Amino acid sequence: MEPGISVSLDDLGALAAQLSALAGELQESARTCRSAAGGLQSALGGDEGWRAGAVATAWGSLVEVVAERAGAVAATLVSATDGYADVDAALARDLTADPPRRLR
């Protein structure tokens, strides 16, 4: 017998909401990193300032990629949950529907 996987749609929806919120927070962090890059460059000056600014910019870009991926996973979970719930509701309707009448 094949092992099965059991998933609670409510739990999956909650996970999707948390991932979506995380994606938003990460987007804000990415903006903060990029805006800090200029401040670092100005404050430190010279080669050190340029490098610190470049690192802050690169870090912001990395955080943005993680945010986009988290948002994509959240959207996929929402889509899968909605699709499964639709199929489940259709199955329930079919099971409770009156059987077709035979023509005589």
C-alpha positions as CSV (number, residue, x, y, z in Angstrom):
1,M,0.0,0.0,0.0
2,E,1.3,3.4,-0.9
3,P,1.8,5.9,2.0
4,G,-0.5,8.8,1.9
5,I,-0.1,12.4,2.7
6,S,-2.7,14.2,4.8
7,V,-2.9,18.0,4.8
8,S,-5.2,20.3,6.6
9,L,-6.5,23.0,4.2
10,D,-6.9,25.5,7.1
11,D,-3.2,24.9,8.2
12,L,-2.1,25.2,4.6
13,G,-4.0,28.5,4.2
14,A,-2.4,29.8,7.5
15,L,1.0,28.9,6.2
16,A,0.4,30.7,2.9
17,A,-0.7,33.8,4.9
18,Q,2.4,33.7,7.0
19,L,4.6,33.3,3.9
20,S,2.8,36.2,2.3
21,A,3.4,38.4,5.3
22,L,7.0,37.4,5.5
23,A,7.4,38.3,1.8
24,G,6.1,41.8,2.5
25,E,8.4,42.2,5.5
26,L,11.4,41.0,3.4
27,Q,10.5,43.5,0.6
28,E,10.6,46.3,3.2
29,S,13.9,45.0,4.5
30,A,15.3,45.0,1.0
31,R,14.3,48.6,0.5
32,T,15.9,49.5,3.8
33,C,19.2,47.8,2.8
34,R,19.3,49.6,-0.5
35,S,18.5,53.0,1.0
36,A,21.2,52.5,3.7
37,A,23.8,51.8,1.0
38,G,24.1,55.5,0.1
39,G,24.4,56.5,3.7
40,L,27.1,54.0,4.3
41,Q,29.0,55.2,1.3
42,S,28.8,58.8,2.4
43,A,29.5,58.2,6.0
44,L,32.6,56.1,5.5
45,G,33.9,57.6,2.3
46,G,36.6,56.3,0.1
47,D,37.1,52.7,-0.8
48,E,35.6,51.4,2.5
49,G,32.4,53.5,1.9
50,W,32.1,52.2,-1.7
51,R,32.5,48.6,-0.5
52,A,30.1,48.9,2.4
53,G,27.6,50.5,0.0
54,A,28.0,47.7,-2.5
55,V,27.6,45.1,0.2
56,A,24.4,46.8,1.4
57,T,23.1,47.0,-2.2
58,A,23.9,43.3,-2.9
59,W,22.3,42.2,0.4
60,G,19.2,44.2,-0.4
61,S,19.0,42.4,-3.8
62,L,19.4,39.0,-2.1
63,V,16.7,39.8,0.4
64,E,14.4,40.9,-2.5
65,V,15.0,37.5,-4.3
66,V,14.1,35.6,-1.1
67,A,11.0,37.8,-0.7
68,E,9.9,37.1,-4.3
69,R,10.4,33.4,-3.8
70,A,8.4,33.4,-0.5
71,G,5.6,35.3,-2.3
72,A,5.6,32.8,-5.1
73,V,5.4,29.8,-2.7
74,A,2.5,31.6,-0.8
75,A,0.6,32.1,-4.1
76,T,1.2,28.5,-5.1
77,L,-0.1,27.3,-1.8
78,V,-3.2,29.5,-2.1
79,S,-3.8,28.2,-5.6
80,A,-3.4,24.6,-4.6
81,T,-5.6,25.0,-1.5
82,D,-8.3,26.7,-3.5
83,G,-8.2,24.1,-6.2
84,Y,-8.4,21.2,-3.8
85,A,-11.3,22.8,-1.9
86,D,-13.2,23.3,-5.2
87,V,-12.7,19.7,-6.2
88,D,-13.6,18.5,-2.7
89,A,-16.8,20.6,-2.8
90,A,-17.7,19.2,-6.2
91,L,-17.2,15.7,-5.0
92,A,-19.4,16.4,-1.9
93,R,-22.1,17.7,-4.2
94,D,-21.9,14.7,-6.4
95,L,-22.2,12.3,-3.4
96,T,-25.2,14.1,-2.0
97,A,-27.1,14.6,-5.3
98,D,-30.1,12.6,-6.1
99,P,-29.3,9.6,-8.4
100,P,-30.4,10.0,-12.0
101,R,-33.8,8.6,-12.8
102,R,-34.1,5.8,-15.3
103,L,-36.2,6.3,-18.3
104,R,-38.8,3.5,-18.9
